[in-house]
Amino acid sequence: MNIIAATNNENKVKEITRIFSKLGFNVISQKDAGIDVDVEETGNTFAENSLIKARAVAMLCDDYVLADDSGLCVDALDGRPGVYSARYAGEGATDEQKIEKLLGEMQGKDNRKAKFVTSIAFIFPDGKEIVTKGEVCGKITSEPHGDNGFGYDPVFFCTELCKTFAEADMEEKNKVSHRGRALKKLYDKLEELNICDTQEEDHD
């Protein structure tokens, strides 16, 4: 089954593709599907933003569409950067600049608890919508560690892995990641609806 990933973030597409390939799905990026749309994320929650992105792409095609909105929520910062994680240090800021701003705001904070959150929106060709959520807990380190991953991965110490996401390889990260968990929940819901079996019958 082909699914259009409503994102221009190549790192996200790669991560989603790796997870869905193991579940028997074929993910096509928004760009590869020939859809050129820049969506403004105006929602106040991850769920709202994921739906905004998915709906914008769904309006331009007749395929299944998947979109996600993810972010880092830090306890000591009252949940920031949250839905503003991507533009936390301003539009066009590099990952290094975002991390620098985050660590600057965390100076002197004893509570380093944080979590990554992902909301996945999935839209059927008939307009039906499914939204799932995934989380992974950890803490913010005092300085970056590791060269893998992207975004805030170098300063997010995952409690389950006992290392930062940037120190983990992709397979390790996918096993516990917020996005991986949200995608697995989505897969379970699709399986309950027999969507996979339906698609196979349609192509016989």
DOTOR-187027 format. One line per field, with one value per residue (C-alpha): residue in one letter; residue number from 0; chain; x, z negated, y negated. Coordinates in Angstrom, 2 decimals. Example, Ala and Ser with C-alpha at 12.3 -4.5 7.8 and 13.67 -1.06 7.14 Angstrom:
2
r: A,S
k: 0,1
c: A,A
xx: 12.30,13.67
zz: -7.80,-7.14
yy: 4.50,1.06
! end
This chain:
204
r: M,N,I,I,A,A,T,N,N,E,N,K,V,K,E,I,T,R,I,F,S,K,L,G,F,N,V,I,S,Q,K,D,A,G,I,D,V,D,V,E,E,T,G,N,T,F,A,E,N,S,L,I,K,A,R,A,V,A,M,L,C,D,D,Y,V,L,A,D,D,S,G,L,C,V,D,A,L,D,G,R,P,G,V,Y,S,A,R,Y,A,G,E,G,A,T,D,E,Q,K,I,E,K,L,L,G,E,M,Q,G,K,D,N,R,K,A,K,F,V,T,S,I,A,F,I,F,P,D,G,K,E,I,V,T,K,G,E,V,C,G,K,I,T,S,E,P,H,G,D,N,G,F,G,Y,D,P,V,F,F,C,T,E,L,C,K,T,F,A,E,A,D,M,E,E,K,N,K,V,S,H,R,G,R,A,L,K,K,L,Y,D,K,L,E,E,L,N,I,C,D,T,Q,E,E,D,H,D
k: 0,1,2,3,4,5,6,7,8,9,10,11,12,13,14,15,16,17,18,19,20,21,22,23,24,25,26,27,28,29,30,31,32,33,34,35,36,37,38,39,40,41,42,43,44,45,46,47,48,49,50,51,52,53,54,55,56,57,58,59,60,61,62,63,64,65,66,67,68,69,70,71,72,73,74,75,76,77,78,79,80,81,82,83,84,85,86,87,88,89,90,91,92,93,94,95,96,97,98,99,100,101,102,103,104,105,106,107,108,109,110,111,112,113,114,115,116,117,118,119,120,121,122,123,124,125,126,127,128,129,130,131,132,133,134,135,136,137,138,139,140,141,142,143,144,145,146,147,148,149,150,151,152,153,154,155,156,157,158,159,160,161,162,163,164,165,166,167,168,169,170,171,172,173,174,175,176,177,178,179,180,181,182,183,184,185,186,187,188,189,190,191,192,193,194,195,196,197,198,199,200,201,202,203
c: A,A,A,A,A,A,A,A,A,A,A,A,A,A,A,A,A,A,A,A,A,A,A,A,A,A,A,A,A,A,A,A,A,A,A,A,A,A,A,A,A,A,A,A,A,A,A,A,A,A,A,A,A,A,A,A,A,A,A,A,A,A,A,A,A,A,A,A,A,A,A,A,A,A,A,A,A,A,A,A,A,A,A,A,A,A,A,A,A,A,A,A,A,A,A,A,A,A,A,A,A,A,A,A,A,A,A,A,A,A,A,A,A,A,A,A,A,A,A,A,A,A,A,A,A,A,A,A,A,A,A,A,A,A,A,A,A,A,A,A,A,A,A,A,A,A,A,A,A,A,A,A,A,A,A,A,A,A,A,A,A,A,A,A,A,A,A,A,A,A,A,A,A,A,A,A,A,A,A,A,A,A,A,A,A,A,A,A,A,A,A,A,A,A,A,A,A,A,A,A,A,A,A,A
xx: 0.00,1.36,1.08,2.07,4.08,3.01,6.42,9.45,11.73,13.92,15.00,11.38,10.63,13.61,12.56,8.93,10.01,12.25,9.46,6.69,8.80,8.98,5.21,4.64,3.89,5.50,5.96,6.16,7.39,5.31,7.94,8.01,4.23,4.54,2.77,4.22,2.50,3.89,1.57,1.53,1.29,-1.23,-2.44,-1.96,-1.37,0.62,-2.63,-4.01,-0.83,-0.59,-4.17,-3.57,-0.66,-2.39,-5.58,-3.65,-2.01,-5.15,-6.96,-4.46,-4.56,-6.73,-4.25,-3.80,-1.96,0.15,1.49,3.20,3.97,6.66,8.36,10.35,8.53,10.72,9.27,11.39,10.35,6.62,6.49,8.51,9.58,6.60,4.77,7.32,10.30,11.16,11.14,12.20,15.29,13.61,12.70,15.59,17.61,20.01,19.80,22.90,21.20,18.07,20.17,22.19,18.99,17.58,20.73,20.88,17.37,18.21,21.17,20.67,17.68,17.79,14.79,16.06,13.06,11.76,9.84,9.57,5.99,4.64,1.12,0.39,-2.59,-3.70,-6.37,-8.15,-9.16,-12.78,-11.88,-11.84,-9.21,-7.16,-4.87,-2.38,0.19,3.57,5.90,9.37,10.73,14.22,16.18,18.15,21.92,24.22,25.96,25.49,26.56,26.63,26.61,23.51,19.92,18.75,17.08,17.43,18.68,22.21,20.86,18.00,19.14,16.69,16.06,15.27,18.43,20.73,22.21,21.22,19.25,22.27,24.42,21.96,21.84,18.62,17.45,17.88,16.09,13.17,12.47,11.64,11.11,8.00,7.41,7.89,5.36,2.79,3.27,2.88,-0.40,-1.51,-0.61,-2.59,-5.65,-5.29,-4.95,-8.17,-9.89,-8.40,-6.99,-4.03,-6.27,-8.55,-5.65,-4.40,-7.86,-8.10,-4.89,-5.72
zz: 0.00,0.99,-1.49,-0.78,-3.65,-3.91,-4.65,-2.93,-5.77,-4.26,-7.69,-8.68,-5.40,-5.92,-9.48,-8.53,-5.54,-7.66,-10.12,-7.57,-5.31,-8.17,-8.46,-4.75,-3.65,-0.86,-1.76,0.96,0.06,0.82,3.31,5.12,5.37,7.21,4.51,3.81,0.88,-2.04,-5.02,-7.90,-11.22,-13.12,-15.59,-19.35,-19.70,-17.87,-16.81,-15.30,-13.33,-12.01,-10.76,-9.16,-7.16,-6.22,-5.09,-2.91,-0.99,-0.92,0.89,3.75,4.25,4.05,2.08,-1.56,-3.33,-6.48,-8.31,-11.63,-14.00,-16.57,-19.26,-22.44,-25.67,-28.62,-32.15,-33.47,-30.50,-31.00,-28.01,-25.63,-22.89,-22.21,-18.95,-18.22,-18.33,-14.64,-14.80,-18.43,-17.55,-14.69,-11.11,-9.25,-12.41,-12.28,-14.62,-16.38,-16.98,-18.37,-20.74,-21.80,-22.66,-24.56,-26.61,-27.35,-28.81,-30.78,-32.59,-36.35,-36.02,-38.31,-36.70,-33.34,-32.56,-29.00,-26.46,-22.70,-21.42,-17.99,-16.65,-13.43,-11.23,-8.59,-6.02,-3.78,-0.20,-1.39,-4.03,-7.10,-9.62,-12.26,-14.77,-17.02,-19.56,-20.71,-23.49,-24.80,-28.09,-28.98,-30.12,-28.65,-28.83,-29.65,-26.27,-22.94,-22.63,-19.45,-15.72,-14.58,-14.32,-13.83,-15.65,-19.42,-19.37,-20.64,-23.91,-24.54,-26.83,-26.37,-29.66,-27.93,-25.81,-28.43,-25.74,-23.68,-20.51,-18.60,-20.15,-19.11,-15.66,-13.65,-14.56,-18.29,-18.04,-16.02,-18.67,-21.30,-19.38,-19.75,-16.00,-15.91,-18.70,-17.03,-13.74,-15.44,-16.99,-13.53,-12.04,-14.75,-13.96,-10.21,-10.91,-12.95,-9.93,-7.66,-5.47,-4.41,-3.33,-1.47,0.47,1.45,2.72,4.73,6.57,7.34
yy: 0.00,-3.39,-6.26,-9.86,-11.35,-14.98,-16.47,-17.96,-16.88,-14.15,-12.89,-12.30,-10.53,-8.21,-7.42,-6.78,-4.68,-2.46,-1.78,-1.23,0.97,3.46,3.33,3.91,0.34,-1.70,-5.38,-8.03,-11.49,-14.55,-15.67,-12.32,-12.46,-15.78,-17.77,-21.20,-22.86,-24.84,-24.52,-27.01,-25.17,-27.27,-24.63,-24.80,-21.07,-18.40,-16.71,-19.91,-20.57,-17.01,-17.23,-20.63,-19.22,-15.98,-17.74,-20.19,-17.34,-15.19,-18.00,-17.65,-13.89,-10.79,-8.71,-7.78,-10.60,-10.57,-13.61,-14.03,-16.84,-16.29,-18.26,-18.33,-19.18,-20.18,-20.20,-23.07,-25.23,-24.63,-22.30,-24.46,-24.35,-22.03,-22.71,-25.45,-23.05,-23.46,-27.27,-27.66,-29.70,-31.52,-30.64,-29.01,-28.33,-25.40,-22.42,-23.77,-27.13,-25.45,-23.37,-26.41,-28.30,-25.32,-24.76,-28.47,-28.40,-25.26,-26.81,-26.54,-24.20,-21.16,-19.47,-18.17,-15.93,-16.07,-14.04,-13.82,-13.76,-12.85,-13.08,-11.16,-12.03,-9.52,-10.40,-7.91,-8.77,-8.96,-11.56,-9.31,-10.45,-8.66,-10.42,-8.60,-9.78,-8.51,-9.64,-8.80,-10.14,-11.29,-14.31,-17.20,-16.84,-19.74,-19.47,-17.61,-13.96,-11.86,-12.50,-10.60,-11.75,-15.32,-18.19,-17.96,-14.35,-15.22,-16.68,-14.26,-11.43,-8.57,-6.78,-3.48,-3.46,-5.02,-7.25,-10.27,-9.72,-11.02,-8.28,-5.58,-4.04,-4.25,-0.76,-1.45,-4.76,-3.39,-0.77,-3.40,-6.64,-8.78,-8.65,-4.88,-4.40,-6.67,-4.82,-1.44,-2.61,-3.74,-0.38,1.42,-0.70,-0.04,3.66,3.59,2.05,4.75,2.01,4.18,7.07,4.67,3.23,6.67,7.63,4.40,5.29,8.92
! end
